Amino acid sequence: MAVTISIGSGKGGAGKTMILCNLALLLAKKGKKVCLVDLDIGGADAHLLFGLFNPKHSLADFLTRKVDSIQDVVHTFYSLNGLQLIPGNDSTLQTANMSFQEKQRLLRSLKTLDVDVVLIDVGAGTSYHSLDFFMFGDIQLCVTLPEPTAIMDFYNFLQLATIRKVLGSFLSTSQVSATLKKQSFSSLAEVLELAEQTQAGAKEKAQQALYYFHPLLVINRDMSNGKVNKNKLKQMVSKYLGIEIPPLGNIPEDKAIAEALKAYMPVCELSPDAPASLAMSQMADKLEKIIALFQTNEDNSTPDEKESLPEKIAI
């Protein structure tokens, strides 16, 4: 079964699509059979980064049942080491407001792809779709810029992701689940407090659900004189959300990225020796090791043990 990697961010413009497209190509160059899935509902543009302007099919064709199989909307770049792409949709009202059943059909279909790695580009922001697609990954990458406003959006995204993770840790038929679903929360602390009030021991169970949740941190457009203290960011996330965010890598500010975007090519293909390309190549090396561990331990590890693998490799 394929290892699934999702990437999310708190706001648009953080560069997650650019990063994922480059990582997808770099993993394909390493001999992995890779499929990139653009689930950025309403803002799908991953196909443009490969110079594909008018895909024959898109995800919308699968969601609206114009095609029978998810495989029918796969585009293969034979000149790019066989990298596969499922282009995103044009955000029709039907697809933007897909039901729970439609979302589950989509996620089940992704598990049938005959590849080694599925990379999911999640829409920016904190909609239920974005959070659910982000949490679907075996490995989660989270991207931010070294700017105060971007960091706040990033923190809010992670907080809502942890809340979503906690809510999913309780059986839908349980008293705790029924109580929590009736409420809106602005912080993880509120969720844990109400869970414990509803049922003794629920707080500990919720915290256990977060124990192996380790989104890998990517800082894009990093600068030596950046305004954000990265260590303080990780300490804040650990203190208030109870999770660790191991570093996957920092991508420096690099004019080669803008040039690659104008050329409709991944920067690692256009300028493989550019600083940004070299940084993402190191990130791909780390991901390759994590993927190998997931595949090796697929039959012999518990889900919790698998979830701990990113932290072991990335720190």
C-alpha positions as CSV (number, residue, x, y, z in Angstrom):
1,M,0.0,0.0,0.0
2,A,1.2,3.5,-0.8
3,V,2.6,5.8,1.9
4,T,0.5,9.0,1.9
5,I,2.1,12.4,2.5
6,S,-0.1,15.5,3.0
7,I,1.0,19.1,3.1
8,G,-0.9,22.0,4.6
9,S,-0.4,25.6,5.7
10,G,-2.3,28.2,7.6
11,K,-2.6,30.7,4.7
12,G,-2.3,30.9,1.0
13,G,1.0,32.0,-0.5
14,A,3.3,29.9,1.8
15,G,4.6,27.9,-1.1
16,K,3.2,24.5,-0.3
17,T,2.2,23.6,-3.9
18,M,5.7,24.6,-5.1
19,I,7.3,22.5,-2.4
20,L,5.2,19.5,-2.9
21,C,5.6,19.5,-6.7
22,N,9.4,19.6,-6.3
23,L,9.4,16.8,-3.6
24,A,7.2,14.7,-5.9
25,L,9.6,15.0,-8.8
26,L,12.6,14.4,-6.6
27,L,11.1,11.2,-5.1
28,A,10.3,10.1,-8.7
29,K,13.9,10.7,-9.7
30,K,14.9,8.4,-6.8
31,G,12.9,5.6,-8.4
32,K,9.7,5.9,-6.5
33,K,6.4,5.5,-8.2
34,V,4.8,8.8,-7.2
35,C,1.3,10.3,-7.6
36,L,0.7,13.9,-6.7
37,V,-3.0,14.7,-5.9
38,D,-4.2,18.3,-6.0
39,L,-6.9,18.5,-3.3
40,D,-6.8,22.3,-3.1
41,I,-10.5,22.8,-3.7
42,G,-11.0,26.1,-5.4
43,G,-7.3,26.9,-5.8
44,A,-5.9,23.9,-7.7
45,D,-2.9,24.9,-9.7
46,A,-0.3,22.1,-9.3
47,H,-0.7,21.2,-13.0
48,L,0.5,24.6,-14.0
49,L,3.9,24.1,-12.3
50,F,4.5,21.2,-14.8
51,G,3.3,23.2,-17.8
52,L,0.0,21.3,-18.1
53,F,-2.5,24.0,-18.9
54,N,-5.6,22.1,-20.1
55,P,-5.7,18.6,-18.4
56,K,-8.0,16.2,-20.3
57,H,-9.6,15.2,-17.0
58,S,-9.5,16.6,-13.5
59,L,-10.6,15.5,-10.0
60,A,-14.0,17.1,-10.7
61,D,-14.7,14.4,-13.3
62,F,-14.3,11.7,-10.6
63,L,-16.2,13.6,-8.0
64,T,-19.2,14.2,-10.3
65,R,-19.0,10.6,-11.6
66,K,-18.2,11.5,-15.2
67,V,-15.5,8.8,-15.0
68,D,-15.8,5.6,-13.1
69,S,-12.3,5.3,-11.6
70,I,-9.8,7.6,-10.0
71,Q,-7.3,6.1,-12.4
72,D,-9.2,7.7,-15.3
73,V,-8.1,11.2,-14.2
74,V,-4.4,10.4,-13.7
75,H,-2.0,12.3,-16.0
76,T,1.5,10.7,-16.4
77,F,4.6,12.8,-17.1
78,Y,6.7,10.2,-18.9
79,S,9.5,12.8,-19.4
80,L,9.6,13.4,-15.7
81,N,10.5,9.9,-14.5
82,G,6.8,8.7,-14.8
83,L,5.5,11.2,-12.2
84,Q,1.7,11.0,-12.0
85,L,-0.6,13.8,-11.3
86,I,-4.3,14.0,-10.5
87,P,-5.2,17.6,-11.4
88,G,-7.5,19.5,-9.1
89,N,-11.0,20.6,-9.9
90,D,-12.5,23.9,-10.8
91,S,-14.5,24.1,-7.5
92,T,-18.0,23.7,-8.8
93,L,-20.6,24.1,-6.1
94,Q,-21.1,20.3,-5.9
95,T,-17.4,19.5,-5.4
96,A,-16.7,22.4,-3.0
97,N,-19.5,21.2,-0.8
98,M,-19.0,17.4,-1.1
99,S,-20.8,15.3,1.5
100,F,-19.2,13.1,4.1
101,Q,-20.0,10.1,1.9
102,E,-18.4,11.7,-1.2
103,K,-15.3,12.6,0.8
104,Q,-15.0,9.1,2.0
105,R,-15.4,7.8,-1.5
106,L,-12.6,10.1,-2.6
107,L,-10.2,9.0,0.2
108,R,-10.9,5.3,-0.3
109,S,-10.1,5.7,-4.0
110,L,-6.7,7.3,-3.2
111,K,-5.8,4.1,-1.3
112,T,-6.3,2.1,-4.5
113,L,-3.6,4.0,-6.5
114,D,-0.9,1.6,-7.6
115,V,2.1,3.7,-6.5
116,D,4.7,3.8,-3.8
117,V,3.9,7.4,-2.6
118,V,0.8,9.6,-2.8
119,L,1.4,13.2,-2.1
120,I,-1.6,15.3,-1.3
121,D,-1.7,19.1,-1.8
122,V,-4.2,20.3,0.8
123,G,-6.0,23.6,0.4
124,A,-4.8,26.5,2.5
125,G,-6.9,27.5,5.5
126,T,-8.9,25.6,8.1
127,S,-12.0,24.3,6.4
128,Y,-13.2,20.8,7.4
129,H,-12.1,19.6,3.9
130,S,-8.6,21.0,4.4
131,L,-8.2,19.5,7.9
132,D,-9.5,16.1,7.0
133,F,-7.3,15.8,3.9
134,F,-4.3,16.9,6.0
135,M,-5.0,14.4,8.7
136,F,-5.5,11.6,6.0
137,G,-1.7,11.5,5.4
138,D,0.5,8.9,7.0
139,I,3.0,11.8,7.1
140,Q,2.0,15.4,7.5
141,L,4.1,18.4,6.3
142,C,3.3,21.9,7.5
143,V,4.6,25.0,5.8
144,T,5.0,28.5,7.0
145,L,6.9,31.7,6.2
146,P,9.2,33.4,8.8
147,E,6.7,36.3,9.2
148,P,4.6,37.0,12.3
149,T,1.2,37.0,10.5
150,A,2.1,33.7,8.7
151,I,3.2,32.2,12.0
152,M,-0.1,33.0,13.6
153,D,-2.1,31.5,10.8
154,F,0.2,28.5,10.9
155,Y,-0.4,28.1,14.7
156,N,-4.1,28.4,14.2
157,F,-4.0,25.7,11.5
158,L,-2.1,23.3,13.7
159,Q,-4.4,24.0,16.7
160,L,-7.5,23.1,14.7
161,A,-5.7,20.1,13.3
162,T,-5.0,18.8,16.8
163,I,-8.6,19.5,17.8
164,R,-9.7,17.5,14.8
165,K,-7.3,14.7,15.8
166,V,-8.7,14.6,19.3
167,L,-12.3,14.6,18.2
168,G,-11.6,11.7,16.0
169,S,-10.0,9.7,18.8
170,F,-13.4,9.1,20.4
171,L,-15.9,6.6,19.0
172,S,-18.7,8.4,17.2
173,T,-21.2,6.6,19.5
174,S,-19.5,7.6,22.7
175,Q,-20.9,10.1,25.2
176,V,-17.7,12.2,24.9
177,S,-18.0,12.4,21.2
178,A,-21.7,13.4,21.3
179,T,-20.9,16.1,23.8
180,L,-17.9,17.5,22.0
181,K,-19.7,17.6,18.6
182,K,-22.3,20.0,20.0
183,Q,-19.7,22.6,20.9
184,S,-17.4,25.0,19.1
185,F,-13.9,25.4,20.4
186,S,-11.3,28.1,20.2
187,S,-8.5,26.2,21.8
188,L,-7.3,22.7,22.5
189,A,-7.4,23.3,26.2
190,E,-11.2,23.8,26.0
191,V,-11.6,20.5,24.3
192,L,-9.6,18.6,26.9
193,E,-11.4,20.3,29.8
194,L,-14.9,19.5,28.5
195,A,-13.9,15.9,27.6
196,E,-12.7,15.3,31.1
197,Q,-15.8,16.9,32.6
198,T,-17.9,14.5,30.4
199,Q,-16.0,11.4,31.3
200,A,-13.1,10.8,33.7
201,G,-10.0,9.7,31.9
202,A,-11.1,11.3,28.5
203,K,-8.4,13.9,28.7
204,E,-5.6,11.3,29.0
205,K,-7.1,9.4,26.1
206,A,-7.2,12.6,24.0
207,Q,-3.6,13.4,24.9
208,Q,-2.5,9.9,23.9
209,A,-4.1,10.5,20.5
210,L,-1.7,13.4,20.0
211,Y,1.4,11.5,21.4
212,Y,2.5,10.3,17.9
213,F,1.2,13.2,15.9
214,H,4.4,14.9,14.6
215,P,3.8,17.1,11.6
216,L,7.1,17.9,9.9
217,L,7.9,21.6,9.8
218,V,9.0,23.3,6.6
219,I,10.0,27.0,6.7
220,N,9.9,28.5,3.2
221,R,11.7,31.7,2.1
222,D,13.9,31.4,5.2
223,M,16.4,34.3,5.8
224,S,19.3,34.5,8.2
225,N,17.8,37.7,9.6
226,G,14.2,36.3,9.8
227,K,11.9,37.9,12.4
228,V,10.7,34.5,13.8
229,N,12.6,32.5,16.4
230,K,12.1,28.9,15.2
231,N,13.0,27.3,18.5
232,K,10.4,29.5,20.3
233,L,7.8,28.5,17.7
234,K,8.4,24.8,18.4
235,Q,8.4,25.4,22.1
236,M,5.0,27.2,21.9
237,V,3.5,24.4,19.9
238,S,4.8,21.8,22.4
239,K,3.5,23.8,25.4
240,Y,0.1,24.7,24.2
241,L,-0.8,22.0,21.7
242,G,1.1,19.1,23.3
243,I,2.7,18.0,20.0
244,E,6.2,18.1,18.5
245,I,7.0,19.5,15.0
246,P,10.3,18.1,14.0
247,P,12.1,20.1,11.3
248,L,12.1,18.6,7.8
249,G,14.0,21.6,6.4
250,N,14.3,25.3,5.6
251,I,14.1,26.6,2.1
252,P,16.1,29.8,1.5
253,E,14.8,32.9,-0.3
254,D,15.9,32.2,-3.9
255,K,15.2,34.1,-7.1
256,A,15.5,30.8,-9.0
257,I,12.0,29.8,-7.6
258,A,10.4,32.8,-9.3
259,E,12.2,32.0,-12.5
260,A,11.0,28.4,-12.4
261,L,7.4,29.5,-11.8
262,K,7.6,31.7,-14.8
263,A,8.9,28.8,-16.9
264,Y,6.2,26.5,-15.5
265,M,8.8,24.0,-14.2
266,P,9.8,22.7,-10.8
267,V,12.9,24.6,-9.7
268,C,14.7,21.4,-9.0
269,E,14.3,20.5,-12.7
270,L,15.1,24.0,-14.1
271,S,17.9,24.9,-11.7
272,P,19.0,21.8,-9.8
273,D,22.0,23.5,-8.2
274,A,20.0,26.5,-6.9
275,P,20.0,26.9,-3.1
276,A,16.3,26.2,-2.9
277,S,16.7,23.1,-5.0
278,L,19.5,21.8,-2.9
279,A,17.5,22.4,0.3
280,M,14.5,20.5,-1.1
281,S,16.8,17.7,-2.3
282,Q,17.9,17.2,1.4
283,M,14.2,17.2,2.4
284,A,13.5,14.5,-0.2
285,D,16.4,12.4,1.2
286,K,14.8,12.5,4.7
287,L,11.4,11.7,3.3
288,E,12.8,8.7,1.4
289,K,14.1,7.3,4.7
290,I,10.8,7.8,6.4
291,I,8.9,6.2,3.5
292,A,11.3,3.2,3.6
293,L,10.6,2.7,7.3
294,F,6.8,2.9,6.8
295,Q,7.0,0.3,4.1
296,T,9.3,-2.0,6.1
297,N,7.1,-1.8,9.2
298,E,3.8,-1.9,7.4
299,D,3.0,-5.5,8.4
300,N,4.9,-5.6,11.7
301,S,4.1,-2.3,13.5
302,T,1.0,-0.9,15.2
303,P,-0.5,2.3,13.8
304,D,1.0,4.3,16.7
305,E,4.5,2.9,16.0
306,K,4.2,3.9,12.4
307,E,3.1,7.4,13.4
308,S,6.2,7.8,15.5
309,L,8.6,7.2,12.5
310,P,8.7,10.8,11.2
311,E,10.0,12.0,14.6
312,K,12.7,9.4,14.8
313,I,14.0,10.3,11.3
314,A,13.6,14.1,11.2
315,I,15.0,15.3,14.4
